[in-house]
């Protein structure tokens, strides 16, 4: 059975930092994992992604502020978020891709001004 679980969200003031974690279990040979976010009234968008080979991709809005990385176990990823802005407020979702896409339940990130 597949499980994708995010953690690390919370409330932070503008300029602060948070670190999100995601663990995917029950999935083998993951091709890529990534972080997406969805703000109220907006579509879900890519934040950052990392392939099994270590290639990374970032949304322009987070380049230079966010860093995606993998743990020692290739089924774990992190998102280090620095210099947070109120517009980063959203539910952050983790996605793991093998043949199909598997999504977590999401974790709320709220940045106050």
C-alpha positions in Angstrom: 0.0 0.0 0.0 1.3 3.4 -1.0 1.6 6.2 1.5 3.0 9.7 0.9 3.2 11.8 4.1 4.2 15.4 4.5 5.2 17.2 7.7 6.8 20.5 8.8 4.2 23.1 7.9 3.2 25.8 10.3 2.8 29.5 10.9 5.8 31.8 10.4 6.4 35.5 10.1 7.6 37.0 6.8 11.3 36.6 6.4 11.3 33.4 8.4 12.1 29.8 7.5 10.5 26.4 7.5 11.6 22.9 6.4 9.1 20.5 5.0 9.6 16.7 4.9 8.0 14.1 2.7 8.3 10.3 3.0 6.9 7.9 0.4 6.4 4.3 1.5 5.3 1.3 -0.5 6.7 2.7 -3.7 9.8 1.3 -5.5 11.9 2.8 -8.2 10.6 6.3 -7.7 11.4 8.4 -10.8 10.9 11.8 -9.3 9.5 13.6 -6.3 8.3 17.1 -5.9 6.6 19.8 -4.0 3.5 21.5 -5.2 1.3 24.2 -3.5 -2.2 25.4 -3.8 -3.4 28.7 -2.4 -7.1 29.5 -1.9 -8.8 30.2 -5.2 -5.7 29.3 -7.2 -4.6 26.2 -9.1 -2.0 23.8 -7.8 1.4 24.8 -9.0 4.9 23.2 -9.0 7.3 24.6 -6.4 10.3 22.3 -6.8 11.0 18.8 -8.1 14.0 16.4 -8.0 14.6 13.4 -10.2 16.1 10.1 -9.3 19.3 11.3 -10.9 19.4 14.4 -8.7 18.3 17.0 -11.3 16.2 19.8 -9.8 13.6 22.2 -11.1 12.2 25.3 -9.4 9.4 27.7 -9.9 10.7 31.2 -10.7 8.9 32.6 -7.7 11.0 30.5 -5.3 14.4 30.4 -7.0 17.1 31.5 -4.6 14.9 31.1 -1.5 13.8 27.4 -1.5 16.0 24.3 -1.8 14.8 20.8 -2.5 16.9 17.9 -1.4 16.8 14.1 -0.9 17.5 12.2 2.2 19.8 9.2 2.4 16.8 7.1 1.5 15.6 8.0 -1.9 12.0 7.9 -0.8 12.5 11.0 1.3 12.7 14.6 0.2 12.9 18.0 2.0 12.0 21.5 1.1 14.0 24.2 2.9 12.1 27.5 2.6 13.9 30.7 3.5 13.0 34.3 3.2 9.3 33.4 3.3 6.7 35.8 2.0 3.0 36.1 2.6 2.4 35.0 -1.0 4.0 31.6 -0.1 1.0 30.9 2.0 -0.6 27.7 0.7 -1.2 24.0 1.3 2.0 22.2 0.2 1.7 18.8 -1.3 4.3 16.1 -2.0 4.1 14.1 -5.2 6.0 10.8 -5.9 6.1 9.5 -9.4 6.7 5.9 -10.4 4.4 4.7 -13.2 1.6 6.6 -11.5 1.6 9.8 -9.4 1.0 9.5 -5.7 0.1 12.5 -3.6 0.2 13.3 0.1 -2.6 14.9 2.0 -0.7 18.3 2.2 0.6 20.4 5.0 -0.4 24.0 5.6 2.2 26.8 5.4 1.0 30.2 6.6 3.3 33.3 6.3 2.1 36.4 8.2 3.1 39.9 7.2 
